[in-house]
Amino acid sequence: MPSSAKKADDQFIEAVVCDPEIQALLGKDKAIVYLDIYGWIVIDSVAPGVSVDLQGTVVFEDETTKDNVPLMVHFSHGDGFVVFTSFHNSAQVTKDTEKILKHLVFEL
């Protein structure tokens, strides 16, 4: 892990939905996500060509916060694309993340 990487607590986040297709899927521009693993590594920045789909304010284990943290990103690769999410399909999946994950897996 890079020395600058910060870990975050498990937490619910009201994320801003940046992607118009996901906004249409959810019918709103905010989504509740649950990051259920204590000590998850927060995305610090994204490279050119990487699209931020969801972002929000994160609380770190030292109780500091950071706004506009990418929580879901995607980028083109070959004939398809790669998606990375900070949230996962867990027992505590929210209705919003369930819709997003099903869309990513079954409809794209």
Backbone bond lengths (Angstrom), bond angles and torsions (degrees), N, CA, C in turn:
res aa  C-N    CA-C-N  psi(-1)  N-CA   C-N-CA  omega(-1)  CA-C   N-CA-C  phi
1 M - - - 1.450 - - 1.523 107.91 -
2 P 1.338 117.53 133.87 1.457 119.72 177.94 1.523 110.98 -59.99
3 S 1.316 117.12 147.59 1.467 120.10 -177.80 1.523 111.91 -63.34
4 S 1.332 118.12 -24.45 1.458 121.11 -179.09 1.531 113.00 -85.52
5 A 1.347 117.40 -8.67 1.460 120.60 -177.77 1.520 110.26 -66.86
6 K 1.323 115.67 134.76 1.456 120.75 178.05 1.517 108.83 -110.91
7 K 1.320 115.33 143.68 1.456 121.44 178.35 1.526 109.34 -98.82
8 A 1.336 115.02 150.00 1.460 120.48 -179.71 1.516 110.64 -120.29
9 D 1.323 115.06 155.74 1.459 122.02 175.53 1.523 110.10 -74.15
10 D 1.339 115.95 162.44 1.453 118.39 169.50 1.527 106.79 -67.98
11 Q 1.347 116.68 141.92 1.459 119.65 -172.88 1.529 111.69 -169.84
12 F 1.325 114.19 155.11 1.462 120.98 168.46 1.519 106.92 -89.02
13 I 1.335 116.12 139.46 1.461 121.10 178.42 1.526 108.41 -131.53
14 E 1.321 115.94 133.16 1.458 120.14 170.52 1.529 106.00 -87.08
15 A 1.308 115.40 101.61 1.467 121.69 -174.64 1.519 110.92 -88.95
16 V 1.313 115.41 146.87 1.460 122.35 171.03 1.519 107.02 -83.35
17 V 1.328 116.07 129.10 1.462 121.32 177.73 1.522 107.59 -89.17
18 C 1.322 116.39 111.83 1.470 121.83 -176.69 1.522 112.54 -89.69
19 D 1.303 117.74 -22.29 1.459 122.78 -175.85 1.526 110.59 -88.96
20 P 1.341 118.73 122.56 1.468 121.47 -178.49 1.537 113.63 -60.35
21 E 1.325 118.04 -34.62 1.466 121.15 179.52 1.533 110.66 -65.98
22 I 1.317 117.27 -40.49 1.468 120.29 178.17 1.521 110.09 -71.68
23 Q 1.339 117.59 -35.70 1.465 120.35 174.63 1.529 110.01 -58.23
24 A 1.332 116.84 -45.35 1.464 121.10 179.19 1.525 110.90 -64.23
25 L 1.325 117.31 -41.09 1.460 121.97 178.82 1.525 111.10 -59.44
26 L 1.332 116.59 -45.51 1.468 121.55 -177.72 1.526 113.03 -84.38
27 G 1.338 117.00 -22.14 1.459 120.62 -175.99 1.520 112.82 74.20
28 K 1.341 115.96 24.35 1.471 120.37 179.96 1.523 108.85 -163.84
29 D 1.336 115.95 169.68 1.458 119.86 -177.71 1.528 113.81 -107.58
30 K 1.327 116.50 11.62 1.469 122.27 175.33 1.529 107.86 -132.59
31 A 1.322 115.84 149.00 1.462 121.39 178.56 1.524 108.52 -139.83
32 I 1.307 115.67 141.01 1.464 120.43 175.10 1.524 107.76 -89.78
33 V 1.331 116.01 124.94 1.458 121.12 175.72 1.517 108.34 -121.76
34 Y 1.322 115.27 148.66 1.459 120.99 178.00 1.512 108.28 -118.33
35 L 1.308 115.02 119.61 1.458 121.64 177.97 1.525 105.45 -101.09
36 D 1.325 115.81 100.69 1.460 121.60 -165.00 1.515 115.63 -95.58
37 I 1.301 118.19 8.90 1.459 119.69 -178.49 1.524 108.83 -114.77
38 Y 1.320 116.81 117.08 1.455 120.64 177.30 1.523 108.88 -63.72
39 G 1.314 116.61 135.13 1.450 121.24 176.72 1.511 114.71 85.86
40 W 1.361 118.07 16.60 1.464 119.47 178.65 1.531 109.19 -66.32
41 I 1.322 114.90 145.54 1.461 121.46 -178.00 1.524 109.01 -85.35
42 V 1.309 115.51 129.14 1.458 123.08 -175.65 1.529 109.56 -86.70
43 I 1.339 116.18 137.01 1.469 120.66 173.94 1.526 107.46 -64.87
44 D 1.314 115.58 124.40 1.462 120.57 -177.38 1.524 111.48 -86.51
45 S 1.333 116.56 -40.42 1.457 121.04 -179.40 1.523 108.45 -160.24
46 V 1.323 115.67 166.38 1.466 120.14 177.58 1.522 109.23 -123.61
47 A 1.312 115.47 150.49 1.458 122.27 -178.99 1.530 110.31 -79.14
48 P 1.327 117.23 162.29 1.467 120.11 173.01 1.537 109.29 -56.82
49 G 1.320 116.31 139.76 1.456 120.85 -179.62 1.513 113.68 91.18
50 V 1.331 117.53 -6.04 1.465 121.49 176.82 1.519 108.05 -98.07
51 S 1.328 116.44 126.78 1.466 121.67 -179.82 1.513 109.98 -95.62
52 V 1.323 116.44 134.36 1.464 121.94 175.40 1.520 107.39 -91.55
53 D 1.346 115.91 120.61 1.462 121.62 -178.78 1.527 112.41 -93.84
54 L 1.327 116.65 -38.72 1.464 122.60 177.41 1.521 107.81 -134.64
55 Q 1.328 115.99 143.26 1.460 120.30 174.98 1.515 109.34 -147.46
56 G 1.330 116.03 157.02 1.452 118.86 -178.82 1.513 111.99 -166.13
57 T 1.323 114.66 -178.98 1.458 122.10 178.63 1.521 109.17 -90.25
58 V 1.330 115.86 128.91 1.461 122.56 -176.37 1.524 109.37 -112.64
59 V 1.339 115.47 141.30 1.459 121.95 173.31 1.527 107.52 -102.75
60 F 1.332 115.79 123.59 1.458 121.46 -179.65 1.528 110.81 -86.07
61 E 1.341 115.63 166.79 1.460 119.51 -178.47 1.520 112.20 -63.58
62 D 1.329 118.66 -21.84 1.472 120.34 176.48 1.537 111.56 -88.48
63 E 1.343 116.68 9.63 1.469 126.09 176.85 1.523 114.20 73.09
64 T 1.332 118.29 9.46 1.459 120.17 170.96 1.524 107.81 -82.07
65 T 1.318 116.74 164.69 1.465 121.16 179.99 1.527 110.00 -126.79
66 K 1.319 114.72 159.46 1.465 121.39 173.57 1.520 107.56 -140.71
67 D 1.330 116.42 131.25 1.456 122.47 179.13 1.521 111.07 -87.20
68 N 1.319 115.50 160.04 1.473 123.56 173.21 1.530 113.94 57.25
69 V 1.310 116.63 37.02 1.465 121.59 177.26 1.533 108.26 -77.84
70 P 1.322 118.64 127.93 1.465 120.54 176.35 1.536 110.42 -63.59
71 L 1.328 116.12 126.55 1.462 121.74 179.06 1.518 112.05 -110.33
72 M 1.334 116.05 -20.84 1.463 122.23 175.00 1.512 107.10 -148.89
73 V 1.341 115.80 128.30 1.460 121.71 -178.87 1.522 109.04 -134.97
74 H 1.331 116.20 161.09 1.462 120.24 173.21 1.527 109.93 -148.35
75 F 1.340 114.57 157.70 1.456 120.78 176.68 1.521 109.14 -152.92
76 S 1.314 115.46 153.76 1.468 121.78 179.07 1.515 110.12 -71.93
77 H 1.341 113.98 145.28 1.466 120.29 175.11 1.521 108.01 -152.80
78 G 1.312 116.50 115.56 1.462 119.83 -177.81 1.516 110.04 60.66
79 D 1.344 116.33 -129.98 1.462 121.31 179.52 1.526 112.99 -88.34
80 G 1.320 117.40 1.01 1.462 120.43 -177.38 1.513 111.32 -132.07
81 F 1.330 114.80 -147.51 1.449 119.21 177.82 1.520 109.56 -152.16
82 V 1.311 114.64 162.96 1.459 123.05 179.79 1.520 107.70 -111.97
83 V 1.337 116.37 136.48 1.458 122.23 176.90 1.525 107.73 -119.41
84 F 1.314 116.73 134.35 1.460 121.62 173.45 1.515 107.79 -122.83
85 T 1.331 116.53 131.69 1.462 121.67 176.16 1.518 109.30 -123.44
86 S 1.322 116.26 143.89 1.460 120.87 172.54 1.523 110.49 -81.02
87 F 1.323 117.67 -18.30 1.463 121.97 177.14 1.519 108.80 -99.86
88 H 1.313 116.09 161.79 1.459 121.13 -174.68 1.518 110.21 -137.67
89 N 1.309 115.77 169.19 1.453 121.64 176.81 1.525 107.68 -82.74
90 S 1.316 115.59 89.85 1.453 121.47 -177.66 1.510 110.20 -114.52
91 A 1.308 115.76 179.88 1.461 120.62 177.52 1.528 111.14 -63.13
92 Q 1.324 117.12 -21.78 1.464 121.20 -178.84 1.524 112.35 -103.41
93 V 1.319 118.51 24.95 1.457 121.22 -178.91 1.534 109.30 -59.20
94 T 1.338 116.40 139.16 1.465 119.72 177.80 1.530 109.11 -86.42
95 K 1.317 116.49 165.74 1.470 119.88 177.71 1.523 110.95 -60.50
96 D 1.336 116.46 -39.15 1.464 120.26 179.73 1.525 111.47 -64.11
97 T 1.323 117.43 -48.83 1.466 118.88 -177.83 1.523 111.59 -69.72
98 E 1.315 117.63 -30.07 1.468 119.78 175.78 1.530 110.18 -62.76
99 K 1.331 117.26 -44.60 1.468 120.92 177.58 1.522 111.15 -61.44
100 I 1.347 115.73 -44.54 1.466 119.77 -178.69 1.521 110.65 -63.94
101 L 1.325 117.37 -47.35 1.470 120.72 -177.85 1.528 111.84 -64.37
102 K 1.347 117.21 -41.41 1.468 119.79 177.15 1.523 110.56 -62.86
103 H 1.310 117.42 -40.27 1.463 121.58 177.76 1.529 110.60 -60.99
104 L 1.345 115.97 -46.14 1.464 119.89 -178.96 1.521 112.56 -63.28
105 V 1.327 116.46 -39.27 1.467 120.68 -174.75 1.531 112.22 -82.97
106 F 1.328 117.47 -42.74 1.459 120.24 -169.54 1.519 115.71 -102.60
107 E 1.331 118.70 -18.60 1.455 119.31 -172.82 1.527 114.56 -114.33
108 L 1.305 118.51 -11.83 1.472 118.99 -178.98 1.505 111.33 -97.39
